Amino acid sequence: MIRRSLTSMILFLCLCFSIESQEAYIPPERPKLVVGIIVEQLRFDQLERLRDRFSDNGIKRLLNEGTFFRNAGYDYILTQSAPGFATISTGTEPAFHGITSDSWYVPLKNEQIYCTKDISVNPVGGSYESGLHSPVNLVASTFSDELKMATNRQAKVFAVGIKESAAILGAGHSADGAFWFDNVTGTWMTSTYYMQNLPSWVNDFNAAGHSETYLNSTWNLFKPSESYSGCLPDSNRHETGFSGVNYFPYDLKKLAQKSGRRQDRDFSFLRETPFGDALTTQFALKLIDNEQLGKDDVTDFLSICYSSTDYIGHRFGPSSVEMADAIFRLDHEIEILLKSLNDNIGKKNILVYFTSAHGVAEVPSVLENSRIPAGVFRQNQSLQLLRSYLNAVYGEGDWVRGYSEKQFFLNRTLIEDARIPLEDIQKKVARFVVQFSGVSAAYPISYFEANDFGNGNLKKILNNFSPQRSGDVIVILNPGWVETESGQATNHNSPYEYDIHVPLIWYGWTVNRLSVTRKVNMTDIAPTLSTLCRIPFPNASTGEPMYELFR
């Protein structure tokens, strides 16, 4: 009986201790800090291919301890960076948030507009042209905007990104600050839309000369050579590289030399290396510390965008040693970030989501080597052919204003003066363009003004459609076909799997370990955040909360 009594007492004490331990780790009613980590150009399969070689405390920690949505993707055709940032922030498609592409042509002004360009603001820090940016063209509210409103502006909201569009579209309209990297000065800056002067801590960070230090270094392999066994050979004909150099090690001091003058540095080159991501992490951690994010009971928000993978992917392709090394180094940056967040704020107080703005196509010549159909669309040649065709049909005239982001823009003023029905010429252009090599389909934009589509590529076009910003004819290329610019080996910007399918992982606060295979739209992120934080959805939101996170 004594033995039974002792056993019962021990079990009772263990149960009490267990209950007390569980109560000690009950998360707060709301997260103290929401951190959005957005990688610019990261395909879902790249994560899967390399995950066994990640460190235990970086991306693998997110995968092992968080909820992994394995079938997340975008549902529009122009899978570029800016529409991705805006879609994540607003919870809706480009047709509703207004950022239909990275840039678009304005026929009445006869000029191309970058998505965040705003000449009504002034630079704060940095150079003049680099500071003329704001969320002026984002027409919908973001999760962070709603968070600001719901907390009577007590929530602190910031965003950091090497690119101005990444920071601005991640921050939203009501943010306390958005900071981006200036290519001219090699420092972090913002615009008067957010503040009149840089905080003292930003000035101190800039004065430390981190950019100069990175550009004085050498880019070597981060891991032993066997870790890159699944990649293409280090030097191969498929990569454009840096001025003809496409193999390790890379002497950054030499490559970043401007105009052959030793005293001048091309700071934009930092973006082309993984050290752009390292600089982003350093700055983000300094921001969290100095702005005291997550230090009170009001939920704060920080968006962090890593862009080096985008530049490297364009030059070297997704199967290159350089891209794998950039992802390994990104994994290290995530490890540094998570350690700081967990140590200083606590896992139960942070809510992290990790995802990508878009994927990328394989280099066409790599596919062709395996006898897979692929190619490069020659947009300049296509534009010349189209102009010649329209001159033959309608007479000499500047019938086409230009081509941008898979869209042909017509001269509507000339067409109206010539009394030619706009829809007629749009249809003629579409029928002619579809004959070009690599073109799968071409549609007049009038086709989408009065129609709705259930799914497929036509629905994806409709999700990108804006009467004010879309071109007259939109083009879909065949799978494996890309359009490239100088210095690029490949590109994204299509409705195909390799461009739309991206990783999505949630971590921290009340998030359980789970793997989800159902299909989710990237528009679901913002309404999920709003539901978790018990605030209104962004005003144009079309997404649905991810119910797996509420179990």
ABEGO torsion letter per residue (X at the ends): XAAAAAAAAAAAAAAAAAAAAAAAABBBABBABBBBBBBBGBBAAAAAAAAAABBAABAAAAAAABBBBAABBBABABBBAAAAAAAAAAGBBAAAAGBABABBBBAAAGBBBBAABBAABBBBEEBAAAABBBAAABABBBAAAAAAAAAGGABBBBBBBABAAAAAAAAEAABABBBBBBAAAGBBBBBAAABABBBAAAAAAAAAGAAAAAAABBBBBABBAAAAAABBBABBAABAEBGGBABOBBBAAAAABBGGBAABBBAAAAAABAAAAAAAAAAAAAAAAAAGBGABABBBBBBBBBAAAAAAAAAAEAABAAAAAAAAAAAAAAAAAAAAAAAAAEAAABBBBBBBABBBBBBAAAAAAAGBBBEBBBAAAAAAAAAAAAAAAAEBEBABAEBBGGBBBBBAAAAAAAGBBAAAAAAAAAAAAAABBGBABBBBAAAAAABBBABEAAAAAAAABBAAABBABBBBBBBGBBBBBBGBABBBGBABAAAABBBBBBBEEABBBBBBABBBBAAAAAAAAAAAAGBBBBAABABBBBAAAAX
